Amino acid sequence: MGEDTSAVPPAPTPGEAFKYWLKLGFISFGGPAGQIAMMHQELVERRRWISEHRYLHALNYCMLLPGPEAIQLAIYISWLLHGVRGAVMAGVLFFLPSFVLLSLLAGIYLSFGDVAAVRGIFNGIRPAVVAVVLFAAWRIGSRAIRNEVLLGIAALAFVGIFFFRIDFPWIVLGAGLLGALGGKLMPAKFKGGGGHGAANKTYGPALIDDDTPPPAHAAFSWRKLAVTVIVFAAIWALSLLALSGHAELLQMGEFFTKAAFLTLGGAYAVLPYVYQNAVEHFGWLTGPQMMDGLALGETTPGPLIMIVTWVGYLGGVSKAVAADPLAAGVAGAAVATFFTFLPSFLFILAGGPLVEATRGELKITAPLTAITAAVVGVILNLATFFAWHTFWPKATEAAPFAGPFDVIPVVIAAAAFIALWKYKADIMKVIGVCAALGFALSFIR
């Protein structure tokens, strides 16, 4: 029996929506592009809960925001369908399976990470991470850097963070100012790209169609905006107040709040900032541990920014925020995750009504174009840093090329990059093959 695509589909009940968002939380592999594609196939094409135009309108807004765009898109669509309750439901279910899984893996990692075979697996994974991050820089750069001016901004960002150790927030600010200035002096160089494709397909009438007015709960008012911002500010302040007796957890809460507002350009863009602080400044975990967490983040469902759960867990244990290591790890993971994702709900619940009230094509601004170009340089720096840790495993900052140069990780990294770049191999499969290779090498090295 074929489905009738000539009639508007029935509105999903909260229970039906709950089942879908929970399922998505368990199968949301493939990074933001994969997650956005999954939602499009299910919500636009199959279930027709939202039309193509409305879906892309929401996506364009989410792409302009700091934070993980896929989870913010899920929050936005579920908010349109079921209000604040729907927003919270979709957002929490999107990252909850990943939170539980990464916390479990972090506990296992700390307990068994020194076993030779386990160490071998991660020795195979680390070169793959170098390739994955380098590939991310190439992938983003090929879309974002369209002329010599944007290439210059990317190069300046790399030089600034690599040679002069300029903090990531200052690089973002500097790039934004350059973009604002460049947009006035040479607008053609800072013109935004073509967005997310033409919205010219139709799959039948949708529940939230092109001409469907926003639901009552999505109506914009300055009073509603002010109340929403005040409520979120109160939640944030009270949450920090609850941590005031735990210095390390309070530090995590403050740091991950800042990180959440700096996640422009996706998770890879903020990773250098998280690395710079979590490893070098706060000492919550080591560089190799950060790389191991990134590899696991790539192979588990949920947004890649869930690496913060790993960082929080290991930080909680290393700083002994509780007497029991399990409690310490879970406390750190929960704080890192909560403060990272809280702003995502704010952006949608506060900004969504305004976006719905001014529906139309959203332009990528010149400052954002410049920031995206700078992000490419920052990601390239992260790949360089990871490569240094992997190819010279005994090197230190004082002696950056001390110890033997390990050729095998170079070969693995090169092969992984070629697989990703030339053969479009799946990231999880590449990491899996490298992990198996590292496991095999652990018995002969």
Secondary structure, DSSP 8 states (H G I E B T S, - for coil): -----SS------HHHHHHHHHHHHHH--SHHHHHHHHHIIIIIIIS-SB-HHHHHHHHHHHHHSSS-HHHHHHHHHHHHHHHHHHHHHHHHHHHHHHHHHHHHHHHHHHHHTTSHHHHHHHHHHHHHHHHHHHHHHHHHHHHH--SHHHHHHHHHHHHHHHTS---HHHHHHHHHHHHHHHHHH-GGGG----TT-------S--SB-TT----GGG---HHHHHHHHHHHHHHHHHHHHHTTT-HHHHHHHHHHHHHHHT-TT-HHHHHHHHHIIIIIIS-SS-HHHHHHHHHHHHTSSS-GGGHHHHHHHHHHHHTTSSSSHHHHHHHHHHHHHHHHHHHHHHHHHHHHHHHHHT-S-----HHHHHHHHHHHHHHHHHHHHHHHHHHSTT--SSSTT-S---HHHHHHHHHHHHHHHTS---HHHHHHHHHHHHHHHTTT-
